[in-house]
Each structure stands twice: as C-alpha cells, then as structure tokens.
Amino acid sequence: MQGPPLPDYGCFPRWPADGDDFIHPDDRSKVARFIPSERVLKRDEFDGTYYHYLYGKLRLRLRPTMWLKVAHEGIDIGDEIETIGRSLQRELFVATIWGMYFVRRKGCILYRLKRGEMPVPRLYAAKDLRLLTEKQHVSERTFDYRAPKWDGTGDLQI
C-alpha cells in the first residue's frame, strides 16, 4: 500500500468509529491521551501496516484511519523560537515549542511554549513567532563528479 508523501501533520478531533483495532497493541495506553484531541501529530513513517506518529518524544503506531490533515507551518515541537512584539503589547522572549494544537475556528495551529521549565500560559500563532532552530536541508547536487577508477595497483585514477 502506497501512502501519502511523508512527513505530514494532522489531528484526530474524533475517535474513529471502528473501535480501537487501529491502535498498535503496545501503544493502546498512550493513545487515550492523544485521541480524540486537537493535538497536531507528525506522521513520519509507514511500515506497511502502521503509520508512525510523533508528538514531541512520544511515538504512536496506528493503522491507516481518518484524520484531519493540517498544513504544516515550519515549526515543530522542540524548536526554539523568539516571540515577535506587537505594538509594545507583548513581552519578547525566547522559548521552546512544547505543544501544537489545531484550532478549527481560527484555521491554524496554535503553539504552547516553555521558557526554561516554566510553561507560558497563553498560546501563540506562527505569525507571532520567529524560528531560531536552524533546520538542515540537503540541497540538490549542482556538479557531476567523475567516478574514480581503480587500476588494481592501489592507485586511483581520476
């Protein structure tokens, strides 16, 4: 079975109607905290039977089932961010993303932050945050290198 391009993001705002057979047996106790909810999970792998979901350090395995797909905004749990001021109405600080929640009435993800070990009481939208974590991206190859040839004597011919 070929699935969608991964990673993708979404949530389970309702419990699937088919009972709990979609949950990996080892993950049943963890799933009750995350389904149903608006927590945004990252789906990053499909092993042929189960999709693997991440929420911070927590991993869940679920069979393919209906979920609400959410547009990713480039920010993940664990990323360091800086808040953006709005006309001297907000305190500026550096924090870590601690939670992601999709708010349907606003149509966007809201982020829960932690300053050190202290949770920040309010939620922030991506437009109010600046990402500080540098994410590595592999760029496409721009030059074709000739493959080296070995002449059998121990010398490489380039």
C-alpha positions, 0 to 999 in steps of 0.5 A: 500500500502506497501512502501519502508523501511523508512527513505530514501533520494532522489531528484526530478531533474524533475517535474513529468509529471502528473501535480501537483495532487501529491502535498498535497493541503496545501503544493502546495506553498512550493513545487515550491521551492523544485521541480524540484531541486537537493535538497536531501529530507528525506522521513520519513513517509507514511500515506497511501496516502502521503509520508512525506518529510523533508528538514531541518524544512520544511515538504512536503506531496506528493503522491507516484511519481518518484524520484531519490533515493540517498544513504544516507551518515550519515549526515543530515541537522542540524548536526554539523560537523568539516571540515577535512584539506587537505594538509594545503589547507583548513581552519578547522572549525566547522559548521552546515549542512544547505543544501544537494544537489545531484550532478549527475556528481560527484555521491554524495551529496554535503553539504552547511554549516553555521558557526554561521549565516554566510553561507560558500560559497563553498560546501563540500563532506562527505569525507571532513567532520567529524560528531560531532552530536552524533546520538542515536541508540537503540541497540538490547536487549542482556538479557531476563528479567523475567516478574514480577508477581503480587500476588494481595497483592501489592507485586511483585514477581520476 
